[in-house]
Amino acid sequence: MVPFKMRGLHYRHLCSITYGPPAPPSRNPPHLSLLADQCTSLHQLKQIHAQMIVRARIHDNFAASRLLSFSALSQSGSLSYAVRLFDSINEPNSFMWNTLIRAQAGSSNPRQALLFYVKMRRLCVAPGKHTFPFVLKACSNVMCIYVSRQVHCHSIKFGLDLDLHVVNGLIRAYSVSRVLRDAREVFDEVPERNLSIWTTMICGFAQNDRYGDAIQLFECMLEDGIAPNGATLASVLSACAQSGSLKLGEQIHAYMEENGIELGVILGTALVNMYAKNGSIVKAKKCFSSMRERNNATWNAMICGLAAHGHGKEAINFFKELEQEKVKPNDITLVGVLSACCHAGLFDYGEGIFHSMKELYSIDPKIEHYGCMVDILGRNGKLLEAEQLIRGMIWKADVVIWGSLLHACQSHGNIDIAERAVKEILLLNPNSHGVYVVLSNMYAEAERWDDVVKLRKRMKEGSLKKTPGWSLVNAAT
């Protein structure tokens, strides 16, 4: 492919350095440098920095690199302090450049990492095999395909495009930018692939809704004799959940049991989610019960799965159990609870949850919560209240929400509100011809034949017709 392609500072507490640039000659032992590796606060680092200046050690790149490493990468450090320290160094070496690019790539402003890389190249500092993975991490966090392609070109120029860490970074950068064609081409061009590269490509497919490709690639990985790890299995289980591949999901679960793979939070949640989404509620509950530790996502998978498959009351019971265990629900949890209330006919309980979201759970209702609430009110016959809720939202209602209100109107025979809902739907999508059919049927049920004739004449004049329905039968089942 051609890409546009770190408590006190006491000498007895010193320990050996296990990473970083090579130590300087033994004639000049780096005692202050070693102390820098034992820092637990920025205040301590500044004291050592001052001593290095006083003892004229600050111009020693090894000593300066230890200060830079702590201030840039430690949770007790300061990235801004690291930048000022870096700027004070006359000739920073590649380790220093890489350290700062690495820190910036994982910061809240990863664009700074890219700017540092540009500065590095303008000063004719050659990037190495450790540079590109950090730069590509910044590309992934920025999600800019054009920058990713430029960095890809640079990796080719320096002969590092087939380095496995660089390849892994390229696949990740292309995948998060949803350019899976380029990601797959990079993957296919690597003569030898390790587990990380297989996993990144499979994750890329799964996270971009290419579930069939994720499953197919996983099968190819197994054929090549590569044993999957937890991240690989979690991604494939996610693909099985979204694509309805219950059989493969069961086989993966069996593989995990046969190989003694521990059911931790991530894998356990992936299994619960896979079984729940595929309607295998008994197995989902069994996996859920066997987990020693659970997080929000685990509870959400169980609650939402139960709600989606008609087990509304059981989903509410799980939510009550969640509250008893002092687990704080998030917005996804409450979408599942509201959906469960809607399907189980627990309208009053659902309204109570919705109106107490901010007060009890510190969660601002999002459009998904409003959509569930409109459905609850509509099923409960509170159509005017549902319409007022829609018009009072801070977001612009979409076709789905107005459509939910329209179908509620059809169920309760409220033509006035239905007409207003149809008008709003057509403003959003003039090609929503199905709403005319719904409204025409409502006129007919109310024996308003003149309105039926007028509406059908309007449909005929506008060459409007109902989109034909279709179904699919799998001959293999």
C-alpha positions as CSV (number, residue, x, y, z in Angstrom):
1,M,0.0,0.0,0.0
2,V,1.2,3.5,-0.7
3,P,0.1,5.5,2.3
4,F,-0.8,9.2,2.3
5,K,0.1,6.2,3.6
6,M,8.0,7.9,40.6
7,R,9.3,9.2,51.1
8,G,11.9,10.6,52.0
9,L,15.0,10.9,50.0
10,H,17.6,8.7,51.7
11,Y,20.5,7.0,50.1
12,R,19.6,3.7,51.7
13,H,16.4,3.7,49.7
14,L,18.1,3.8,46.3
15,C,17.5,1.0,43.9
16,S,18.9,0.2,40.5
17,I,17.5,1.8,37.3
18,T,15.8,-0.8,35.1
19,Y,14.9,1.4,32.2
20,G,15.9,4.6,30.4
21,P,19.0,5.6,28.6
22,P,22.4,4.0,29.3
23,A,24.2,5.1,32.5
24,P,27.1,7.6,32.1
25,P,30.7,6.5,32.8
26,S,31.4,5.2,36.3
27,R,33.8,8.0,37.0
28,N,30.9,10.3,37.4
29,P,28.2,8.3,39.5
30,P,24.8,9.8,39.1
31,H,23.7,9.9,42.7
32,L,21.2,12.8,42.1
33,S,19.9,11.0,39.1
34,L,19.2,7.9,41.1
35,L,17.4,10.0,43.7
36,A,15.2,11.4,41.0
37,D,14.0,7.9,40.3
38,Q,12.9,7.7,44.0
39,C,10.8,10.8,44.0
40,T,7.2,10.6,45.2
41,S,6.2,14.3,44.7
42,L,7.0,17.2,42.4
43,H,8.3,19.1,45.4
44,Q,11.0,16.5,45.9
45,L,11.9,16.6,42.2
46,K,12.3,20.3,42.3
47,Q,14.8,20.0,45.2
48,I,16.9,17.5,43.2
49,H,16.6,19.8,40.1
50,A,18.0,22.7,42.2
51,Q,20.9,20.5,43.4
52,M,21.7,19.5,39.9
53,I,21.9,23.1,38.9
54,V,24.1,24.0,41.9
55,R,26.4,21.0,41.2
56,A,26.4,21.7,37.4
57,R,24.9,18.3,36.7
58,I,21.9,19.7,34.8
59,H,23.8,19.8,31.5
60,D,24.3,16.0,31.8
61,N,21.7,14.6,29.5
62,F,21.4,11.4,31.6
63,A,20.7,13.4,34.8
64,A,18.2,15.7,33.0
65,S,16.5,12.7,31.4
66,R,15.7,11.3,34.9
67,L,14.0,14.6,35.9
68,L,12.2,14.7,32.6
69,S,10.9,11.1,32.9
70,F,9.4,11.7,36.4
71,S,7.8,15.0,35.7
72,A,6.4,13.9,32.3
73,L,5.2,10.3,33.1
74,S,4.6,10.1,36.9
75,Q,1.1,10.7,38.3
76,S,2.8,13.0,40.8
77,G,4.6,14.9,38.1
78,S,3.7,17.9,36.0
79,L,3.6,17.9,32.2
80,S,4.0,21.7,32.0
81,Y,7.1,21.4,34.3
82,A,8.4,18.7,32.0
83,V,8.0,21.0,28.9
84,R,9.8,23.9,30.7
85,L,12.6,21.5,31.7
86,F,12.8,20.2,28.1
87,D,13.1,23.7,26.7
88,S,16.0,24.4,29.0
89,I,18.1,21.5,27.6
90,N,20.5,22.6,24.9
91,E,20.6,19.3,23.0
92,P,17.9,16.9,24.1
93,N,18.5,13.3,23.0
94,S,16.0,11.0,21.3
95,F,15.0,9.5,24.7
96,M,13.9,12.9,25.9
97,W,12.0,13.6,22.7
98,N,10.3,10.2,23.0
99,T,9.5,10.8,26.7
100,L,7.7,14.1,26.0
101,I,5.9,12.8,22.9
102,R,4.8,9.8,24.9
103,A,3.5,12.0,27.8
104,Q,1.7,14.4,25.4
105,A,0.1,11.5,23.4
106,G,-1.6,10.2,26.6
107,S,-2.6,13.7,27.8
108,S,-5.9,15.6,27.4
109,N,-4.3,17.4,24.5
110,P,-2.6,14.8,22.3
111,R,-2.2,17.3,19.4
112,Q,0.8,18.6,21.4
113,A,2.5,15.3,20.8
114,L,2.2,15.8,17.1
115,L,3.5,19.3,17.3
116,F,6.5,18.1,19.3
117,Y,7.1,15.5,16.6
118,V,7.0,18.2,13.9
119,K,9.4,20.3,15.9
120,M,11.7,17.2,16.3
121,R,11.8,16.7,12.5
122,R,12.4,20.4,11.8
123,L,15.5,20.2,14.0
124,C,16.6,17.1,12.0
125,V,16.3,14.7,14.9
126,A,15.7,11.3,13.4
127,P,12.8,9.4,14.9
128,G,13.5,5.8,16.1
129,K,11.4,2.7,16.5
130,H,10.3,4.0,19.9
131,T,9.1,7.3,18.5
132,F,6.5,6.2,16.0
133,P,4.3,4.1,18.4
134,F,4.0,7.2,20.6
135,V,3.2,9.5,17.7
136,L,0.7,7.0,16.4
137,K,-1.0,6.8,19.8
138,A,-1.5,10.6,19.5
139,C,-2.9,10.0,16.0
140,S,-5.4,7.5,17.4
141,N,-6.4,9.9,20.2
142,V,-6.8,12.8,17.7
143,M,-8.5,10.5,15.2
144,C,-7.1,12.4,12.2
145,I,-6.7,10.1,9.2
146,Y,-4.6,12.6,7.2
147,V,-2.0,12.9,10.0
148,S,-1.9,9.1,10.4
149,R,-1.1,8.7,6.7
150,Q,1.7,11.3,6.9
151,V,3.2,9.5,9.9
152,H,2.9,6.2,8.0
153,C,4.9,7.7,5.2
154,H,7.6,8.8,7.6
155,S,7.8,5.3,9.1
156,I,8.4,4.0,5.5
157,K,11.0,6.6,4.9
158,F,13.0,5.5,8.0
159,G,12.5,1.9,7.3
160,L,10.3,1.2,10.3
161,D,7.0,0.5,8.7
162,L,7.3,-3.3,9.4
163,D,8.4,-2.9,13.0
164,L,5.7,-4.8,14.9
165,H,5.1,-2.0,17.4
166,V,4.8,0.5,14.6
167,V,2.4,-1.8,12.6
168,N,0.3,-2.2,15.7
169,G,0.1,1.6,16.1
170,L,-0.8,2.1,12.4
171,I,-3.6,-0.5,12.5
172,R,-5.0,1.2,15.7
173,A,-4.7,4.7,14.2
174,Y,-6.5,3.7,11.0
175,S,-9.2,1.7,12.8
176,V,-10.2,4.5,15.2
177,S,-10.5,6.7,12.1
178,R,-12.8,4.1,10.6
179,V,-10.5,3.6,7.6
180,L,-10.5,-0.2,7.9
181,R,-9.3,-0.7,4.3
182,D,-6.0,0.9,5.1
183,A,-5.8,-0.9,8.5
184,R,-6.3,-4.3,6.8
185,E,-3.7,-3.5,4.1
186,V,-1.1,-2.7,6.8
187,F,-2.1,-6.0,8.5
188,D,-1.9,-8.0,5.3
189,E,1.6,-6.6,4.4
190,V,3.2,-7.8,7.7
191,P,5.1,-11.1,7.0
192,E,4.9,-12.2,10.6
193,R,2.2,-11.1,13.0
194,N,2.2,-11.3,16.8
195,L,-0.8,-11.6,19.1
196,S,-1.0,-7.9,19.6
197,I,-1.4,-7.2,15.9
198,W,-4.1,-9.9,15.5
199,T,-5.9,-8.5,18.5
200,T,-5.8,-4.9,17.3
201,M,-7.1,-5.8,13.9
202,I,-9.9,-7.9,15.4
203,C,-10.8,-5.1,17.8
204,G,-10.8,-2.6,14.9
205,F,-13.4,-4.7,13.1
206,A,-15.5,-5.2,16.2
207,Q,-15.5,-1.5,17.2
208,N,-16.5,-0.5,13.8
209,D,-19.5,-2.8,13.6
210,R,-17.7,-5.2,11.2
211,Y,-18.7,-8.2,13.3
212,G,-18.5,-10.8,10.6
213,D,-15.0,-9.7,9.6
214,A,-13.9,-9.8,13.3
215,I,-15.2,-13.3,13.7
216,Q,-13.6,-14.5,10.4
217,L,-10.2,-13.0,11.3
218,F,-10.4,-14.6,14.7
219,E,-10.9,-18.0,13.1
220,C,-7.9,-17.3,10.8
221,M,-5.8,-16.4,13.9
222,L,-6.7,-19.8,15.4
223,E,-5.8,-21.6,12.2
224,D,-2.4,-19.9,12.3
225,G,-1.8,-21.4,15.8
226,I,-2.0,-18.1,17.7
227,A,-3.6,-18.5,21.1
228,P,-5.9,-15.6,22.0
229,N,-5.6,-13.5,25.1
230,G,-8.3,-11.8,27.2
231,A,-8.4,-8.7,24.9
232,T,-8.9,-10.9,21.8
233,L,-11.6,-13.0,23.4
234,A,-13.5,-9.9,24.7
235,S,-13.5,-8.3,21.2
236,V,-14.8,-11.5,19.6
237,L,-17.4,-12.0,22.3
238,S,-18.6,-8.4,21.6
239,A,-18.8,-9.3,17.9
240,C,-20.8,-12.4,18.8
241,A,-23.2,-10.3,20.9
242,Q,-23.9,-7.8,18.1
243,S,-24.1,-10.3,15.3
244,G,-26.2,-13.0,17.0
245,S,-23.4,-15.6,16.9
246,L,-24.5,-17.5,20.0
247,K,-22.9,-20.8,18.9
248,L,-19.4,-19.2,18.5
249,G,-19.9,-17.4,21.8
250,E,-20.6,-20.7,23.5
251,Q,-17.5,-22.3,21.9
252,I,-15.3,-19.4,23.2
253,H,-16.8,-19.9,26.7
254,A,-16.0,-23.6,26.5
255,Y,-12.4,-22.7,25.3
256,M,-12.0,-20.4,28.3
257,E,-13.1,-23.1,30.7
258,E,-10.9,-25.8,29.1
259,N,-7.9,-23.6,29.3
260,G,-8.5,-22.3,32.8
261,I,-8.9,-18.7,31.7
262,E,-10.1,-16.6,34.7
263,L,-13.4,-14.9,34.4
264,G,-12.3,-11.4,35.4
265,V,-14.4,-8.3,35.1
266,I,-13.7,-7.6,31.4
267,L,-14.2,-11.2,30.1
268,G,-17.0,-11.9,32.5
269,T,-18.9,-8.8,31.3
270,A,-18.3,-9.7,27.7
271,L,-19.8,-13.2,28.3
272,V,-22.8,-11.8,30.2
273,N,-23.3,-9.3,27.4
274,M,-23.0,-11.9,24.7
275,Y,-25.5,-14.3,26.3
276,A,-27.9,-11.5,27.3
277,K,-28.0,-9.9,23.8
278,N,-28.6,-13.3,22.2
279,G,-31.5,-14.0,24.6
280,S,-29.7,-16.8,26.5
281,I,-30.8,-15.3,29.8
282,V,-30.3,-18.4,32.0
283,K,-26.6,-18.6,30.9
284,A,-26.2,-14.9,31.3
285,K,-27.4,-15.0,34.8
286,K,-25.2,-18.0,35.6
287,C,-22.1,-16.1,34.3
288,F,-23.2,-13.0,36.2
289,S,-23.5,-15.0,39.5
290,S,-20.1,-16.7,39.1
291,M,-18.2,-13.4,38.8
292,R,-16.3,-12.4,41.9
293,E,-16.2,-8.8,40.9
294,R,-18.5,-6.8,38.7
295,N,-18.6,-3.2,37.4
296,N,-21.2,-0.9,36.0
297,A,-20.9,-2.5,32.5
298,T,-21.6,-5.9,34.0
299,W,-24.8,-4.8,35.7
300,N,-25.8,-2.8,32.5
301,A,-25.4,-5.9,30.3
302,M,-27.7,-7.9,32.6
303,I,-30.3,-5.2,33.0
304,C,-30.4,-4.1,29.4
305,G,-30.4,-7.7,28.2
306,L,-33.4,-8.6,30.4
307,A,-35.2,-5.5,29.3
308,A,-34.7,-6.1,25.6
309,H,-36.0,-9.7,25.9
310,G,-39.2,-9.0,27.7
311,H,-38.0,-9.6,31.3
312,G,-38.8,-6.1,32.5
313,K,-39.7,-7.0,36.1
314,E,-36.6,-9.1,36.5
315,A,-34.5,-6.2,35.1
316,I,-36.0,-3.9,37.8
317,N,-35.1,-6.5,40.4
318,F,-31.5,-6.5,39.3
319,F,-31.5,-2.7,39.4
320,K,-32.8,-2.7,43.0
321,E,-30.0,-5.3,43.8
322,L,-27.5,-2.9,42.2
323,E,-28.7,-0.1,44.5
324,Q,-28.5,-2.4,47.6
325,E,-24.9,-3.2,46.7
326,K,-24.1,0.6,46.6
327,V,-23.1,0.5,42.9
328,K,-23.7,3.8,41.3
329,P,-25.7,3.5,38.1
330,N,-24.8,5.5,35.0
331,D,-26.8,6.8,32.1
332,I,-26.8,3.4,30.3
333,T,-28.1,1.7,33.4
334,L,-31.1,4.1,33.5
335,V,-31.8,3.6,29.8
336,G,-32.1,-0.1,30.5
337,V,-34.3,0.5,33.6
338,L,-36.6,2.9,31.7
339,S,-36.9,0.5,28.8
340,A,-37.8,-2.3,31.3
341,C,-40.5,-0.2,32.9
342,C,-41.9,0.5,29.5
343,H,-42.1,-3.2,28.4
344,A,-43.3,-4.4,31.9
345,G,-46.0,-1.8,32.2
346,L,-44.4,-0.2,35.3
347,F,-45.2,3.3,34.1
348,D,-45.4,5.0,37.5
349,Y,-42.0,3.5,38.6
350,G,-40.5,4.6,35.3
351,E,-41.7,8.1,35.6
352,G,-40.3,8.2,39.1
353,I,-36.9,7.1,37.9
354,F,-36.9,9.7,35.1
355,H,-37.9,12.6,37.2
356,S,-35.3,11.7,39.9
357,M,-32.3,11.1,37.7
358,K,-30.6,14.4,38.4
359,E,-31.5,14.5,42.2
360,L,-30.8,10.9,43.1
361,Y,-28.2,9.8,40.6
362,S,-26.6,13.2,39.4
363,I,-27.3,12.2,35.8
364,D,-28.8,14.7,33.3
365,P,-31.3,13.0,31.1
366,K,-30.1,12.5,27.5
367,I,-32.2,12.1,24.4
368,E,-32.2,8.3,24.9
369,H,-33.9,8.7,28.3
370,Y,-36.4,11.2,26.8
371,G,-37.1,8.6,24.1
372,C,-37.9,5.9,26.7
373,M,-40.0,8.4,28.7
374,V,-42.1,9.4,25.6
375,D,-42.7,5.7,25.1
376,I,-43.7,5.2,28.7
377,L,-46.1,8.1,28.6
378,G,-47.5,7.1,25.2
379,R,-48.2,3.5,26.3
380,N,-49.8,4.9,29.5
381,G,-52.1,7.1,27.4
382,K,-50.6,10.4,28.5
383,L,-50.1,11.6,24.9
384,L,-50.4,15.4,25.5
385,E,-47.8,15.1,28.3
386,A,-45.6,13.1,26.0
387,E,-45.8,15.8,23.3
388,Q,-45.1,18.6,25.9
389,L,-42.0,16.6,27.1
390,I,-40.7,16.4,23.5
391,R,-41.2,20.1,22.8
392,G,-39.5,20.9,26.2
393,M,-36.3,19.0,25.4
394,I,-33.1,20.9,25.1
395,W,-32.3,18.6,22.1
396,K,-34.0,18.6,18.8
397,A,-36.3,15.6,18.7
398,D,-35.5,13.1,16.0
399,V,-37.8,11.0,13.8
400,V,-37.6,8.1,16.2
401,I,-39.1,10.0,19.1
402,W,-41.9,11.6,17.1
403,G,-42.5,8.2,15.5
404,S,-42.9,6.7,19.0
405,L,-45.5,9.4,19.8
406,L,-47.3,8.8,16.5
407,H,-47.7,5.0,17.2
408,A,-48.9,5.8,20.7
409,C,-51.5,8.1,19.1
410,Q,-52.5,5.3,16.8
411,S,-52.9,2.9,19.7
412,H,-55.1,5.4,21.6
413,G,-56.9,6.9,18.6
414,N,-55.7,10.5,19.2
415,I,-55.8,12.0,15.7
416,D,-55.1,15.6,16.8
417,I,-51.7,14.9,18.3
418,A,-51.0,12.3,15.5
419,E,-51.4,15.1,12.9
420,R,-48.9,17.3,14.7
421,A,-46.5,14.4,15.1
422,V,-46.8,13.6,11.3
423,K,-46.1,17.3,10.5
424,E,-42.9,17.2,12.7
425,I,-41.7,13.9,11.1
426,L,-42.1,15.2,7.6
427,L,-40.2,18.4,8.5
428,L,-37.3,16.2,9.6
429,N,-37.6,13.7,6.8
430,P,-39.9,14.5,3.8
431,N,-39.4,10.9,2.6
432,S,-41.1,9.4,5.6
433,H,-44.1,8.2,3.5
434,G,-45.1,5.6,6.0
435,V,-46.6,8.3,8.3
436,Y,-49.3,9.0,5.7
437,V,-50.4,5.4,5.8
438,V,-50.6,5.5,9.6
439,L,-52.6,8.7,9.6
440,S,-54.8,7.4,6.8
441,N,-55.6,4.3,8.8
442,M,-56.4,6.4,11.8
443,Y,-58.9,8.5,9.7
444,A,-60.5,5.3,8.5
445,E,-60.9,3.8,12.0
446,A,-62.6,7.1,13.0
447,E,-64.7,6.9,9.9
448,R,-63.4,10.3,8.7
449,W,-63.7,9.2,5.1
450,D,-63.3,12.7,3.6
451,D,-59.9,13.0,5.3
452,V,-58.9,9.5,4.0
453,V,-59.8,10.6,0.4
454,K,-57.9,13.9,0.8
455,L,-54.8,12.2,2.2
456,R,-54.7,9.5,-0.4
457,K,-55.2,12.0,-3.1
458,R,-52.2,14.0,-1.7
459,M,-50.2,10.8,-1.7
460,K,-51.0,10.0,-5.3
461,E,-50.3,13.6,-6.5
462,G,-46.9,13.4,-4.7
463,S,-46.2,10.0,-6.1
464,L,-45.9,8.7,-2.6
465,K,-46.1,5.1,-1.7
466,K,-45.4,2.9,1.2
467,T,-42.0,1.2,1.3
468,P,-42.6,-2.5,0.8
469,G,-41.7,-4.8,3.6
470,W,-39.5,-7.8,3.3
471,S,-38.3,-10.7,5.4
472,L,-35.3,-13.1,5.3
473,V,-35.3,-16.8,6.1
474,N,-32.1,-18.6,6.7
475,A,-32.4,-21.9,4.8
476,A,-29.7,-23.5,6.9
477,T,-31.8,-23.3,10.1
